[in-house]
Amino acid sequence: MTLSEVRRYAMALPEVSEAPHHQSTSFRVRGKIFVTAPPTQDYIHVFVSETAREQAIALYPSFVEKLFWGSKVWGIRVSLAAAKSNVVKGFIRAAWSTKAPKSLAASYSGEA
């Protein structure tokens, strides 16, 4: 998977914008970040729930690892070169759903 594919999928979700975040790019829903990508474009950071994070790490250890900020775990780091496109899209959708207002997430049932 590539960052271009990530961008295309994320931007197709309702009310998503892309904006700089330090040296990275970020995807946001109503200002709340749900995915970031560093300039290297080798991986993305996806801000999923703790339950989703642990499940992703258990199921896809070849391309998913814990994302640390200091000593705290914030989500998952996904290695794009090894990642399965449909799995990454699921991660992005899950992260979007946790950051989107509940009414927006509930009203969206389509595929991006």
N, C-alpha and C positions, 0 to 999 in steps of 0.2 A: 504494500500500500504506500501511497505517496502523500505528501502534505497537500498537494493539489486536490486529491480525492477527499482528504479530510475536510479541507476548506469547502469544497463543493457540497458535501453532505451536511456539514454544520450550518452553512449559510442557507440551506434549504429549509431548515427548521424555523418555525414561527418566531418572529421578533429577534432574530440573531443579528449581531453586529460584530465586526472584527475591529480590533483596536490594538495599538502597541501596549505592551506590558513589560517595562524595563527593556531588556534587549530582545525580548520574545514578542510573538504576536499572540493575541488572545481572542477567543470567541466567547461572546457574552449574550445573555438573554436579560433584557431590561437592566443592563449594567452589571450583572453578576457573572463572573468568570466561571466557565465550566470546562474549558480546554485551553491549554497554552502550548505553544510550539517554539522552541529555541531556534535561533538563526541557522543552526546546522541542518535542521529538517530531518534528523535521523530518528527522532522520537517525538512523542507528544506526552503531555501531562494531562490526565483526565481526572476530574474531581468527582468521584463517585462515592457512594455511602460506604461505610465500613463493611457492611455485609457484602455488597457488590465487589468491593476491593478484595476481600478474602477469597471469595468465590473465583474471581478472575485470576488471582495468583495461583490458586489450586488447580484450575482447569487449563491455564495457558502459561506455564512457567517458562516456556521457550521464548516468549516475547513480552511478558508482563512482570513487573516487579513493583515493590512498594515505592512510593514517592515520598521522600523525606524532606521536610523543611526544618532544619535544625534537628532536634531529636523527635519531633512530632511527625506522624504519618498523615499526609493530606489526601492521598489518592493513589493513582497508579501511573507508572511510566511505561509507555508502550513503544517497543522498538518497531518502527514502521517496516523495515526491510523484511522482518520475519513474520509480521502480523497477517492474520487472515482478515480480509476486507469486511466481511459480514460481521465478524466478532467486534472489530473496532467500531463499526457503525452502531452496534448494540451498546458499547461502552459510551459512545458520544450521546446517543439518545437517552441513556440512563442518567448521565451527568446533566444533560439539558433538563430532564424532568425534575431533578432534585433542585435545580436553581430557578426554574420558571415558576411564576405564580401558580398556585394550585389550580385556579380556574383556567388558565391558559393550557397547562399540561393536561387537564381533564378534557378540554375541548378538542385537543389535537390527537387524532387517531390515525392520521395518514402516514405514509412513508415519505421521508425526505428524499 
